[in-house]
Amino acid sequence: MKRRILTIIVTVCLLLSACGPQPAPTETAAPPSKSTAAQTPAPTAADPAETTALGNEYVHTGGRDAVGENGVVATGREDATQIGIDILKAGGNAIDAAVAIGFALGVSEQQSSGIGGGGFMTVRFAQTGEAVFIDFRDISGAGARLDLYEVLENGQVKDQANKIGALSVAVPGEVKGMLYALETYGTMDRQTVMQPAIDMAENGFEVSKITSRDIKDAYRQILACPATAAIYLDPDEMPWEMGTVITNPDLAETLRLIAAQGEEVFYKGEIARKIVDAVQAAGGYLTMEDFANYEIHVTEAVHGTYRGCDIYSSNLPSSGGSIIIEMLNILENFDVGAMDPESAEYFHLLSEVMKLGFADRSKYMGDPKYVDVPVEGIISKEYAKAQAARIDMAKAGEYAAGDPWAFESESTTSYSILDKAGNMVTVTKTVDATFASGMVAAGTGILLNDTLVDFSLDPESPNVLGPNKRPLSSMSPTLVLKDGQPLIALGAPGTTRIITGVMQVITKVIDHGMDIQDAIDAVRMHDDFGTLILERRVPESVIEALEAMGHKLNTGEEWFTFPCVQACERKADGTLKGAADPRRDGKAMGY
């Protein structure tokens, strides 16, 4: 064992030898870096990209967008974006590209999404104008129940058992969702669209700055599971550094089996067996029957309008689409376009709108199979007028949920694609937290989700944990049309900040006429717990004005805590443009 391993012996001795729940560390258990060089050097004059200093980081804001006549793709990694473009060039449509990208991101960005997780896809078909929402969210098993977890006096779960380890894992939905989209709406076969991901897992992918950071941040839970450590740590049990190449041969073989045999091998065959065995060996409850019973849901996308533009977004069990539409409806009662988008007035209004929307989300939202959710009331224009009337433009307010029932009628990776035909696809998918449960099922290469942490353990919550349930989500793959033509396809990862991030990009494009890349690069904010969180670029005079209005502010968070929006836009002249977020490894391409 090399000498530097001695520096982590104490940490290693505290770890469990198997992939199971672990107590939270009292402080970050980050490993020593192999490199003595500065982790974030200032850009040199020769660097072709534009840079912006945010906190202690230099963010490359230039060179991320692209235009094309035949199609554009925007994802969180350049390698995945290239795969999407290659599929379009080979004659595939936007859905073919979306599926190929999904499997590829599950290799090179598996700490954020992959076939061990689930998500949502919103699709609009140019030929019919139909907007479809595909729900492949993970689902709890039949054995899920509240008494599996011990809730401590401080409200936290003992050993983080609903977040790390086997008791955090739900039945993954991504394989079934992706293959359904391909078989129903795509034009290519499984082998063609999955081969790039297979090749990437076999031959390796380069560790980016973001991936390196994520591995180091999750070092303790990665080290605790041998199958996970075998992929993401080097032979000395140290994190792979930026620029090195990671291979995942077990995942390559898993993907080959799926390409050859379809979803059956994942939900009823040998892959399901390996996952179930790994989960049960570590104290979990998932069964083969849970996997065999998994189903996706296909519904209409939730629909609203904003200043004459049509908004199509995620339906339940995601709260995202409905709450984005509610927030936009409230904003429609104000002259947002006349406001400086970096002024105290603008940030104040958005803060109040966000607090109103999130109050409704908390009170009413859950799995519609178990909870009656007043979606029509929440997205009602009349309800929005009543909500807007509660806002004092001179003072920060505190808001209880409104009453959308009075307006009800009877009746966490993201990427976006536009193709030449006018098809629009946006996907948001996740394994939940970064590195999720920390568990890779031995022999599969699959990092398993920790989706059960998204349930509430409060028996009175509409989102309470229970058997065979989908937890509430904020994922918001969203499409915007103007005069019946594609305008924007966008989405983001980032928990509840997805909702506010997507909403802000939409209003900056529509209200302020911003270019899509400028709208993504612009200063971001968030407020859902009564604290207005601002990026560090805000002038001190604006901060002082907001404090005078009574806002509780947090201006100390790093840029990367805000959602990484990936978007595609159709310009008025028909040109297609992709835009990627500098807050992560985003890159757009077109052809």
C-alpha atoms as one frame of an Amber mdcrd trajectory, in Angstrom:
protein
   0.000   0.000   0.000   1.450   3.349  -0.919   2.383   5.834   1.751  -0.364
   8.332   0.954  -3.018   5.743   1.838  -1.908   6.089   5.454  -3.493   9.526
   5.484  -6.946   7.984   5.199  -6.577   4.917   7.450  -8.484   6.574  10.264
 -11.350   7.400   7.923 -11.406   3.898   6.459 -11.561   2.283   9.904 -14.775
   4.146  10.602 -16.517   2.846   7.495 -18.811  -0.128   7.171 -17.468  -2.920
   5.020 -20.751  -3.423   3.167 -23.059  -1.129   1.206 -25.425  -0.101   3.951
 -26.651   2.937   5.888 -23.974   5.070   7.503 -24.110   7.840  10.066 -23.578
  11.299   8.647 -20.050  12.613   9.189 -19.699  15.593  11.468 -17.625  17.277
   8.798 -16.831  16.652   5.161 -14.803  13.438   4.804 -13.006  14.504   1.657
  -9.878  12.607   0.652  -6.535  14.266   0.112  -6.006  15.280  -3.481  -3.300
  13.587  -5.521  -2.547  16.893  -7.190  -0.709  19.705  -5.460  -1.779  22.149
  -8.155  -4.601  24.607  -7.512  -7.911  22.963  -8.284  -9.381  26.041  -9.978
  -6.660  28.046 -11.696  -7.498  31.416 -13.151  -7.983  31.298 -16.911  -5.053
  32.379 -19.025  -5.154  35.007 -21.724  -4.929  32.216 -24.281  -8.133  30.637
 -23.032 -10.695  31.122 -25.840 -13.724  30.895 -23.576 -15.227  33.833 -21.787
 -14.994  33.567 -18.016 -16.857  35.035 -15.087 -15.542  34.997 -11.527 -18.173
  33.598  -9.153 -17.019  33.186  -5.581 -13.843  31.118  -5.670 -14.601  29.638
  -9.102 -13.993  30.755 -12.656 -17.019  29.841 -14.759 -16.598  29.464 -18.504
 -19.645  31.240 -19.867 -18.583  31.400 -23.510 -18.407  28.737 -26.182 -21.252
  26.624 -24.856 -24.000  27.496 -27.347 -24.377  26.400 -30.963 -26.679  26.877
 -33.938 -27.852  24.473 -36.607 -30.244  24.179 -39.513 -31.096  20.504 -39.062
 -31.019  19.991 -35.327 -29.567  21.122 -32.005 -28.765  19.256 -28.811 -27.901
  20.582 -25.357 -26.784  18.270 -22.546 -24.683  18.401 -19.418 -21.678  16.693
 -21.068 -20.003  17.266 -24.407 -19.611  13.537 -25.089 -23.349  12.967 -24.696
 -24.176  16.000 -26.841 -21.967  14.630 -29.613 -23.772  11.286 -29.476 -27.116
  13.055 -29.899 -25.836  15.000 -32.887 -24.428  11.802 -34.437 -27.836  10.124
 -34.147 -29.542  13.083 -35.844 -26.934  13.079 -38.608 -27.544   9.362 -39.147
 -31.212  10.080 -39.862 -32.709   9.641 -36.416 -35.344  11.950 -35.006 -35.283
  13.876 -31.739 -36.658  10.895 -29.806 -33.930   8.565 -31.114 -31.347  11.136
 -30.052 -32.962  11.571 -26.630 -32.788   7.843 -25.904 -29.175   7.548 -27.090
 -28.212  10.525 -24.923 -30.070   9.091 -21.932 -28.142   5.827 -21.988 -24.851
   7.664 -22.606 -25.330  10.052 -19.673 -25.999   6.974 -17.552 -22.375   6.043
 -18.220 -20.437   9.312 -18.117 -22.660  11.077 -15.562 -23.977   8.094 -13.616
 -23.516   9.926 -10.331 -26.462  12.083 -11.425 -28.597   9.790 -13.586 -28.640
   6.373 -15.178 -30.468   3.103 -15.539 -30.466   2.750 -11.758 -32.847   5.718
 -11.564 -35.799   7.271 -13.361 -37.291  10.506 -14.622 -39.619  12.244 -17.035
 -39.743  13.063 -20.738 -41.898  15.720 -22.395 -42.288  15.323 -26.160 -44.111
  17.383 -28.750 -44.625  15.903 -32.201 -44.439  18.281 -35.134 -46.801  16.295
 -37.327 -49.725  16.080 -34.894 -48.990  18.907 -32.442 -49.576  16.433 -29.598
 -47.598  16.966 -26.386 -46.966  13.780 -24.403 -45.569  13.319 -20.911 -43.772
  10.034 -20.180 -43.437   9.287 -16.464 -40.718   6.742 -15.715 -40.252   7.858
 -12.117 -38.916   5.264  -9.659 -41.489   3.565  -7.424 -41.343   2.180  -3.894
 -41.679  -1.574  -3.434 -44.615  -3.372  -1.850 -42.671  -3.601   1.415 -42.208
   0.149   1.893 -43.486   1.380   5.256 -42.727   4.123   7.749 -41.475   1.876
  10.542 -38.462   0.870   8.445 -36.873   4.143   9.559 -36.147   5.587  12.979
 -36.783   9.333  13.044 -34.677  11.118  15.647 -35.791  14.016  17.830 -34.169
  16.490  15.439 -36.333  15.156  12.601 -33.458  13.382  10.858 -33.518   9.692
   9.995 -31.108   7.534  11.973 -28.033   6.592   9.919 -29.568   8.440   6.945
 -31.219   5.123   6.123 -33.702   6.683   3.687 -30.832   8.388   1.826 -27.824
   6.050   1.859 -27.840   2.292   1.452 -30.368  -0.389   0.638 -33.391   1.131
   2.392 -33.191   4.186   0.127 -33.529   2.261  -3.159 -36.718   2.267  -5.245
 -37.488   0.263  -8.387 -35.755   2.117 -11.268 -37.873   3.255 -14.205 -35.382
   4.557 -16.759 -34.926   1.417 -18.859 -38.647   0.957 -19.394 -39.220   4.665
 -20.035 -36.422   5.049 -22.559 -37.276   1.885 -24.461 -40.971   2.808 -24.558
 -40.128   6.199 -26.070 -37.840   4.594 -28.637 -40.238   1.839 -29.661 -43.288
   4.122 -29.767 -41.920   7.347 -31.237 -38.397   6.639 -32.497 -37.216   5.402
 -35.882 -34.075   3.433 -34.949 -33.489   0.059 -33.292 -32.210  -0.527 -29.751
 -28.759  -1.661 -30.820 -28.134   1.475 -32.867 -29.132   3.946 -30.170 -27.516
   2.030 -27.290 -24.194   1.189 -28.962 -22.575   4.588 -28.208 -23.273   4.096
 -24.490 -21.955   0.529 -24.624 -18.777   1.751 -26.314 -18.359   4.506 -23.740
 -18.710   2.097 -20.818 -16.275  -0.337 -22.453 -13.643   2.131 -23.661 -14.039
   4.723 -20.933 -14.970   8.368 -20.480 -12.891  11.277 -19.286 -13.366  12.555
 -15.751 -14.485  16.168 -15.933 -13.951  18.824 -13.303 -17.543  18.351 -12.101
 -17.250  14.549 -11.971 -13.987  14.824 -10.036 -15.630  17.153  -7.550 -18.627
  14.831  -7.183 -16.438  11.788  -6.523 -14.492  13.644  -3.838 -17.654  14.980
  -2.210 -19.132  11.453  -2.033 -15.826   9.769  -1.173 -16.972   8.252   2.097
 -20.055   6.523   0.721 -18.197   5.381  -2.397 -15.444   3.826  -0.277 -18.049
   2.012   1.830 -19.278  -0.076  -1.113 -16.630  -2.204  -2.856 -18.562  -2.421
  -6.133 -18.870   1.371  -6.248 -15.267   1.958  -5.234 -14.077  -0.407  -7.979
 -15.444   2.035 -10.565 -14.908   5.477  -9.071 -11.694   5.030  -7.049  -8.275
   4.025  -8.337  -6.388   0.879  -7.182  -5.084   2.836  -4.177  -8.668   3.700
  -3.210  -8.156   7.319  -4.157 -10.582   9.363  -6.311  -9.885   9.420 -10.019
  -8.629  12.889 -10.909  -9.843  15.184 -13.672  -8.572  14.092 -17.075  -8.223
  10.413 -16.249 -10.394   7.805 -17.969 -12.928   5.598 -16.164 -14.188   2.346
 -17.669 -17.195   0.338 -16.477 -17.092  -3.087 -18.183 -19.904  -4.503 -16.033
 -22.187  -1.677 -17.151 -21.147  -2.273 -20.765 -22.272  -5.905 -20.444 -25.518
  -4.843 -18.758 -26.279  -2.455 -21.610 -25.489  -5.187 -24.161 -28.024  -7.463
 -22.504 -30.676  -4.732 -22.603 -29.903  -3.930 -26.249 -30.227  -7.608 -27.146
 -33.178  -8.642 -24.964 -35.085  -5.458 -24.174 -36.696  -4.449 -20.909 -37.542
  -8.018 -19.887 -33.959  -8.784 -18.844 -33.925  -5.700 -16.616 -37.292  -6.180
 -14.921 -37.731  -9.961 -14.948 -34.346 -11.446 -15.848 -30.784 -11.664 -14.613
 -30.243  -7.919 -14.155 -33.256  -7.652 -11.846 -31.989 -10.667  -9.911 -28.564
  -9.098  -9.353 -30.091  -5.812  -8.160 -32.568  -7.522  -5.836 -29.861  -9.776
  -4.392 -27.584  -6.764  -3.734 -30.358  -4.764  -2.078 -31.572  -7.619   0.092
 -28.030  -8.576   1.138 -27.569  -5.014   2.426 -30.834  -5.016   4.393 -33.319
  -3.749   1.817 -36.726  -5.121   0.927 -37.086  -4.939  -2.878 -38.224  -8.154
  -4.567 -38.361  -9.647  -8.049 -42.116  -9.093  -7.925 -41.555  -5.365  -7.329
 -39.466  -5.219 -10.506 -41.894  -7.319 -12.547 -44.813  -5.071 -11.540 -43.165
  -1.770 -12.541 -45.083   0.278 -15.132 -44.516   3.660 -16.727 -47.331   6.201
 -17.103 -48.009   8.097 -20.314 -50.314  11.118 -20.100 -50.865  14.513 -21.636
 -48.380  17.149 -20.580 -49.804  19.771 -18.216 -50.649  22.846 -20.297 -50.794
  26.556 -19.589 -50.048  29.844 -21.314 -47.802  32.809 -20.582 -48.232  36.074
 -22.464 -49.604  34.241 -25.477 -47.050  31.425 -25.472 -48.070  27.826 -24.793
 -46.307  26.027 -21.938 -46.229  22.216 -21.845 -44.552  20.618 -18.858 -44.396
  17.721 -16.436 -47.595  16.317 -15.041 -47.990  14.546 -11.692 -46.238  12.992
  -9.820 -43.936  15.873 -10.663 -45.039  19.106  -9.086 -42.783  21.024 -11.455
 -45.018  21.697 -14.424 -48.051  22.798 -12.435 -46.064  25.044 -10.103 -44.089
  26.622 -12.976 -47.385  27.457 -14.695 -48.833  28.821 -11.438 -45.787  31.045
 -10.951 -45.878  32.298 -14.544 -49.610  32.978 -14.234 -48.953  35.117 -11.154
 -46.140  36.985 -12.927 -48.516  37.725 -15.809 -50.247  40.192 -13.488 -47.105
  42.351 -13.334 -45.143  44.283 -15.958 -42.078  42.095 -15.618 -40.566  43.227
 -18.917 -40.301  46.798 -17.614 -38.193  45.674 -14.647 -34.416  45.513 -14.624
 -33.736  41.743 -14.349 -30.947  42.412 -11.846 -32.852  44.909  -9.698 -34.193
  44.571  -6.170 -37.721  45.067  -7.527 -37.349  42.079  -9.857 -35.781  39.778
  -7.270 -38.421  40.771  -4.719 -41.294  39.950  -7.069 -39.825  36.595  -8.027
 -39.216  35.769  -4.368 -42.853  36.432  -3.467 -44.123  34.421  -6.439 -41.872
  31.501  -5.550 -43.037  31.460  -1.928 -46.683  31.392  -3.027 -46.076  28.520
  -5.431 -44.086  26.417  -3.006 -46.671  26.855  -0.253 -49.232  25.229  -2.579
 -46.754  22.535  -3.595 -46.164  21.536   0.013 -49.841  21.374   0.923 -51.428
  19.750  -2.106 -48.917  17.737  -4.153 -48.401  13.966  -4.108 -48.819  10.793
  -6.155 -52.218  11.251  -7.883 -52.901   7.533  -7.439 -53.221   8.213  -3.700
 -53.885  11.971  -3.400 -56.519  14.134  -5.075 -54.488  17.090  -6.355 -56.279
  20.272  -7.555 -54.103  20.752 -10.644 -56.730  22.662 -12.645 -57.150  25.091
  -9.781 -53.426  25.547  -9.272 -52.877  26.445 -12.953 -56.019  28.616 -13.187
 -55.565  32.220 -14.348 -58.238  33.392 -11.921 -56.495  31.686  -9.033 -53.260
  33.382 -10.091 -54.972  36.786  -9.924 -56.016  36.059  -6.357 -52.475  34.974
  -5.522 -50.960  38.067  -7.169 -53.202  40.307  -5.066 -51.500  38.971  -1.934
 -48.123  40.411  -2.970 -46.913  43.697  -1.460 -44.282  45.119  -3.832 -42.703
  47.088  -0.971 -42.394  44.338   1.629 -41.469  40.665   1.880 -44.364  38.460
   2.956 -44.982  35.074   4.532 -47.595  32.911   2.838 -49.752  29.970   3.742
 -51.105  27.880   0.883 -54.000  29.373  -1.074 -57.248  27.595  -1.928 -56.976
  26.264  -5.490 -59.981  23.962  -4.932 -62.225  26.974  -5.443 -60.884  27.197
  -9.007 -60.846  23.439  -9.751 -62.870  22.099 -12.700 -64.345  18.587 -13.057
 -62.583  17.424 -15.594 -32.862  15.772 -11.001 -29.639  15.400 -15.484 -31.587
  17.315 -18.057 -31.183  17.696 -21.797 -33.107  19.108 -24.733 -33.334  18.461
 -28.468 -34.978  20.105 -31.483 -34.888  18.396 -34.859 -35.442  19.733 -38.366
 -39.000  18.408 -38.536 -39.971  20.470 -35.485 -40.101  17.637 -32.960 -39.241
  18.810 -29.447 -37.917  16.619 -26.640 -36.738  17.500 -23.169 -35.778  14.957
 -20.527 -35.014  15.268 -16.844 -33.859  12.112 -15.112 -32.047  11.268 -11.911
 -30.692   8.791  -9.396 -31.651  11.507  -6.881 -28.741  12.738  -4.740 -25.234
  12.829  -6.193 -24.006   9.231  -6.048 -27.456   8.350  -4.718 -27.578   5.340
  -2.376 -23.849   4.833  -2.846 -24.570   1.258  -3.927 -23.518  -0.345  -7.188
 -25.180  -3.741  -7.610 -22.282  -6.162  -7.948 -21.796  -7.491 -11.469 -24.026
  -4.876 -13.110 -22.056  -1.616 -12.967 -25.360   0.110 -12.088 -25.395   2.820
  -9.420 -28.707   2.465  -7.578 -30.971   5.411  -6.771 -31.893   6.789  -3.354
 -35.331   7.939  -4.494 -37.088   6.942  -1.265 -35.573  10.004   0.418 -37.989
  12.060  -1.699 -40.927  10.772   0.356 -42.059  12.466   3.531 -42.058  10.419
   6.730 -44.858  12.606   8.122 -48.050  10.499   8.097 -50.091  13.639   7.391
 -48.150  14.641   4.288 -49.711  14.052   0.848 -46.249  12.771  -0.113 -45.935
  10.243   2.730 -43.971   7.032   2.104 -46.065   3.980   1.297 -46.015   0.812
  -0.800 -46.005   1.046  -4.598 -45.911   4.852  -4.677 -44.080   7.412  -6.756
 -42.582  10.206  -4.651 -43.240  13.844  -5.419 -40.684  15.360  -7.774 -39.633
  18.794  -8.958 -38.304  17.618 -12.319 -39.740  19.915 -14.970 -38.927  19.055
 -18.588 -40.742  21.926 -20.309 -41.655  22.970 -23.851 -42.644  26.499 -24.910
 -44.404  27.287 -28.191 -45.221  30.616 -29.813 -47.953  30.838 -32.434 -48.020
  27.054 -32.559 -44.320  26.799 -33.433 -41.467  25.551 -31.222 -39.816  28.276
 -29.180 -37.890  26.641 -26.300 -37.265  23.134 -24.976 -35.624  23.236 -21.561
 -35.106  21.512 -18.251 -32.678  21.298 -15.343 -31.505  19.167 -12.414 -31.465
  20.583  -8.883 -34.381  19.561  -6.572 -36.904  22.377  -6.001 -34.512  24.824
  -7.666 -35.410  23.138 -10.958 -38.808  24.831 -10.828 -37.450  28.299 -10.192
 -34.537  27.907 -12.609 -36.759  26.856 -15.505 -39.278  29.582 -14.688 -36.592
  32.288 -14.670 -35.179  31.280 -18.044 -38.673  31.297 -19.586 -39.546  34.750
 -18.291 -36.179  36.206 -19.333 -36.702  35.001 -22.901 -40.366  36.067 -23.128
 -40.413  39.194 -20.943 -36.928  40.570 -21.593 -36.284  39.234 -25.087 -33.028
  37.606 -24.027 -31.140  35.168 -26.188 -31.484  31.688 -24.694 -27.793  31.461
 -23.743 -27.902  34.894 -22.102 -31.021  33.863 -20.181 -29.222  30.767 -18.886
 -26.054  32.697 -17.995 -27.981  35.417 -16.138 -27.957  35.809 -12.361 -30.118
  33.124 -10.738 -32.109  33.199  -7.491 -34.338  30.899  -5.468 -36.764  31.089
  -2.546 -38.914  28.301  -1.159 -38.210  28.303   2.589 -38.388  32.028   3.244
 -34.735  32.713   2.477 -33.980  34.548  -0.755 -30.886  32.848  -2.179 -28.889
  34.896  -4.681 -25.818  34.175  -6.745 -22.769  36.157  -5.681 -22.813  38.496
  -8.663 -25.496  40.776  -7.202 -24.345  44.340  -6.315 -24.293  45.341  -2.661
 -26.847  48.116  -3.324 -29.399  45.521  -4.481 -28.734  43.366  -1.434 -29.270
  46.350   0.864 -32.561  47.233  -0.864 -33.842  43.678  -0.470 -32.894  43.623
   3.198 -34.793  46.893   3.668 -37.887  45.159   2.237 -37.583  42.524   4.973
 -36.011  39.689   2.995 -33.804  37.185   4.749 -30.896  36.754   2.321 -28.308
  34.125   1.542 -25.695  35.405  -0.897 -22.914  33.000   0.045 -23.741  29.893
  -1.972 -21.472  28.813  -4.803 -22.641  29.115  -8.412 -22.930  25.351  -8.904
 -25.724  25.013  -6.325 -28.113  26.597  -8.831 -29.776  24.384 -11.448 -27.910
  23.629 -14.650 -30.407  24.497 -17.401 -29.985  22.888 -20.832 -32.149  24.383
 -23.567 -32.820  24.571 -27.286 -34.498  27.514 -29.013 -36.056  28.076 -32.409
 -35.361  31.619 -33.578 -37.878  33.713 -35.505 -36.017  33.023 -38.768 -36.222
  29.270 -38.183 -32.605  28.865 -37.057 -32.167  26.367 -34.237 -29.944  27.221
 -31.285 -28.767  25.096 -28.380 -27.618  26.617 -25.100 -25.821  24.990 -22.174
 -25.324  26.039 -18.584 -21.878  27.148 -17.361 -22.782  25.955 -13.871 -21.860
  22.435 -14.939 -20.178  20.664 -17.873 -22.905  21.707 -20.309 -22.280  21.918
 -24.058 -24.640  22.428 -26.989 -24.031  21.385 -30.600 -25.901  21.795 -33.860
 -25.622  20.804 -37.487
